[in-house]
Amino acid sequence: MPVSPSPTFDLSAQHQFRQQLVAGLTQARNQGCLFLSISRDLPPIDPLLALAGLSDCGMDPQADYFYLEQPGTGMAIAALGALRTYTAEGCQRFQDVRHFCQTTFAQIFCLDGGHPRIFCHFTFHDRPTGHQGTSASRAILPQWQIHQRDQQVQLTLNCDVLLEPGEIDRLCGQWQRIWEHLQTLPPTFDIESVMVPTISLPNLTVQHQGFVRGVHTALKVLQTGEMEKLVLACAADITAPRPFSWEATLQNLRHHYPNCYLFSVRCDGGSTFVGASPERLVSLEQGVLTADALAGSSPRGGDRHQDQALTTALYHSEKDRHEHQVIVQFLSHTLKNLGLLIPPPGEPQVLKLANIQHLQTLIRATPHPAVHLLDILAALHPTPAVAGYPRAIAYEWMRQLETFERGMYAAPLGWVDCNGEGEFIVGIRSALLQGTMARLYAGAGIVRGSDPEREWQEVLLKLQALVSAIA
Ligand SMILES: C=C(O[C@@H]1C=C(C(=O)O)C=C[C@H]1O)C(=O)O
């Protein structure tokens, strides 16, 4: 990906932007590139607010978008519009997406420290059936991107190098409108304008019975020793009097779950997928590769004393420690088999969220230049945290015992950049919103010693957290 030295134009002025765009397009064409990427530093803004308002800047309200934020660390990425899209399905889908990303990055000419990213989302199964129109894998080079890290915010525009003069005018006008929009944003979301959630869970008798039946079957299989863990999930459908808003839902979630990864993406069927996941699958940033082992759960206590008692019980629970260890071992072995160096993982920590707490171990590894992040994804997904172990057997049982299609639930979602760095999270604690309808997902890991009713309570806790945030 060729990169030009940084010019000193002030991109906020439209005529200067035009000059730089035209010069950049020529340079990009001369280098044989197909795309140009221009970036500009922005003053601190709220990236969610920025994305939510971009549709007022002449963007198609149905345009593709992607949002990922971890409020606690100040990381946020928002992308809008699709310049190039790729879809794939089948067992080679991660490798196919890697090939698309590498080819696309090689065709981008980056002006002025530009840092384009490709956003990717996947479904849980590599050939989903009967799902809501979402491709098994989708990778998008966006038109617009806002990236925030350590208080630094950057706006990036990606465009085709073969723009007609009329299209250049249109793009300059759009840049100007977006620039003005970002300048006039209030510093934070106007909480008054956020729709207050008023929905409650529907009657879940059928799900409850089906789930408990599934757990009993799983326990019998676990007893034979043929399987060590199975993750069973369920879906709850909700209808609201007015259409759901992913922006309002995210705003509610970011208040309750600042330590989680908040995400939302438009699916290719027109629905939106939204959630607050505590689980990173894998990230590679500044040369450090990290994968999260997250499993073993307990509710939070009503007061400090009770909460501490629950934390201690979780930490020392043989059943939860075993459930957790299955994942630590799986991640460590899989990364080692890919040729990565891994220091021995430490003892688990307890990750406390608003309503639930989990055992968590961060697995660090030294990346290998020949192993792309998407190859790591291919090897890791689905981990025993969301499928079970051994994977093939867990898969069979999951398909038999779950009566709904997982879609994007529990599947990877994230981004990669031209240096091969990126971050993927696991799309749990999530919902699919389509107009006035929402489908909420939640699951729990079953191991020997699991109690069916307690596991159902865990699922219910996760569903309740979601239902109290969707708006
Ligand atoms: C499957 C889910 O969560 C997973 C299951 C957990 C458990 O059973 O303890 C904990 C975290 C996640 O790995 C979900 O939230 O839907």
The ligand as an SDF file (V2000), in Angstrom:
LIG
                    3D

 16 16  0  0  0  0  0  0  0  0999 V2000
  -22.5970  -18.1150   25.4840 C   0  0  0  0  0  0  0  0  0  0  0  0
  -22.5660  -16.9870   26.2060 C   0  0  0  0  0  0  0  0  0  0  0  0
  -21.5610  -16.6860   27.0800 O   0  0  0  0  0  0  0  0  0  0  0  0
  -20.4710  -17.5480   27.2730 C   0  0  0  0  0  0  0  0  0  0  0  0
  -20.7280  -18.4890   28.3530 C   0  0  0  0  0  0  0  0  0  0  0  0
  -20.2860  -18.2630   29.6460 C   0  0  0  0  0  0  0  0  0  0  0  0
  -20.6210  -19.2330   30.7580 C   0  0  0  0  0  0  0  0  0  0  0  0
  -21.3920  -20.1630   30.5320 O   0  0  0  0  0  0  0  0  0  0  0  0
  -20.1210  -19.0610   31.8770 O   0  0  0  0  0  0  0  0  0  0  0  0
  -19.5280  -17.1270   29.9330 C   0  0  0  0  0  0  0  0  0  0  0  0
  -19.1200  -16.3060   28.9570 C   0  0  0  0  0  0  0  0  0  0  0  0
  -19.2820  -16.6410   27.5360 C   0  0  0  0  0  0  0  0  0  0  0  0
  -18.1510  -17.2920   27.0810 O   0  0  0  0  0  0  0  0  0  0  0  0
  -23.6240  -15.9470   26.1020 C   0  0  0  0  0  0  0  0  0  0  0  0
  -23.5400  -14.9570   26.8370 O   0  0  0  0  0  0  0  0  0  0  0  0
  -24.5610  -16.1130   25.3010 O   0  0  0  0  0  0  0  0  0  0  0  0
  1  2  2  0
  2  3  1  0
  2 14  1  0
  3  4  1  0
  4  5  1  0
  4 12  1  0
  5  6  2  0
  6  7  1  0
  6 10  1  0
  7  8  2  0
  7  9  1  0
 10 11  2  0
 11 12  1  0
 12 13  1  0
 14 15  2  0
 14 16  1  0
M  END
$$$$
